[in-house]
Amino acid sequence: MKTKKILIAMSGGVDSSVAAFLLKKQGYQVHGMTMSFKVIHGSSNDPRSGSGLIDAKRICEILEIPHQTLEISTEFEKEVVKPFIKEYLSGRTPNPCVICNRLIKFGFLFNYAMKNGFDYFATGHYAQIDFINNQFFLRKPRDRSKDQTYFLYGIPRETLDRILFPLAHLTKEEVKSLSDQLDLQMDEKSESQDICFLPQGGYGDFLKNRSHLDLSGPIVNLQGKVLGHHDGIYLYTIGQRKGLGLSSSHPLYVFDIDCSRNAVIVGEKKDLQAMALIATQVNFLVDEIPDQEIFSVTRYSQKEHQCILEKINHEIKVVFYKNLENITPGQSVVWYTREGIVIGGGIIKEVLR
């Protein structure tokens, strides 16, 4: 172990910093690495490394491990930002963190580590890799409340034996306690779920600045009657109730987004219910769909629901045991066993009502 070299992605936050400390304590040769990239926000570039890069360098100095910065602006724009814009303007609600993990962190950065003589690639994600019956599996971590496997289902299966998640068996409270004991002098940062490359104005302003289009259009009910107008379909997501600006005798929710008509379609809560979906861009982390109970998550931090998986060419039909609401095209659906092993996942292409 003492000869094994590990490249760990460091954001400057508590999780990756403690993960780096744990790896060094275990005897590995640890090297810290921080991504640096710029994203065009209309008329200007905005560096998103900022204080995170400064903090990461400082933590590596405290831990006495090497640190390097990797400039990935071109890759990040191509693989994450442009698809993010395209999906929203197509009426879908993407999850760029899923794509970033698949193509950037566990794609581009992982490959960089392997090409440069590292034995393993590590991150501060709350996830676990198990070795069972001579096979590697991605699994939920000990701290289920911080489980991040939803974002990691896209990891290529053949890379699991070269990935380490040092926080797999720790709770968030234990990680914070370790940080305090090490006196890493880290500021108490709020745990934001915001998308890292967006400006303070949020994704609406970002998309408007990057699209340069007049995106206004009608809001219609299920019968096609125009009830109001919107300023861009990208401002709406399935199940949304607030911000519609409609006057109605009963609550209305976004039922669908019709890109061909540039229309937001609204209906009642009961109209949102669906028992199935079609998933595309599927990645499996097991040999075959297991012959046991399977549970799906259709959005991060939402409840699991039992389901049946059916292969249809290169796509998967997911049939639930009961009706669900707010299944959203563009988001990911991830499948688990009862024991928390990740079976795989995909992008929601279609909702079957």
Buried (B, 14 or more C-beta within 10 A) or exposed (E): EEEBBBBBBBBBBBBBBBBBBBBBEBEBBBBBBBBBBBBBBBEEEBEBBEEBBEBBBBBBEBBEBEBBBBEBBEBBBEBBBEBBBEBBBBBBBBBBBBBBBBBBBBBBBBEBBBEEEBBBBBBBBBBBBBEEEEEBBBBBBBBEEBBBBBBBBBBEBEBBEBBBBBBBEBBBEBBBEBBEEBEBEBEEEEEEEEBBBBBEEEBBBBBBBBBEEEBEBBBBBEEEEEBBEBBBBBBBBBBBEEEBEEEEEEEBBBBBBBEEBBBBBBBBBEBBEBBBBBBBBBBBBBEEBBEEEBBBBBBBEEEBBEBBBEEEEEBBBBEBEEBBBBBBBBBBBBBBBEEBBBBBBBBBBBBEB
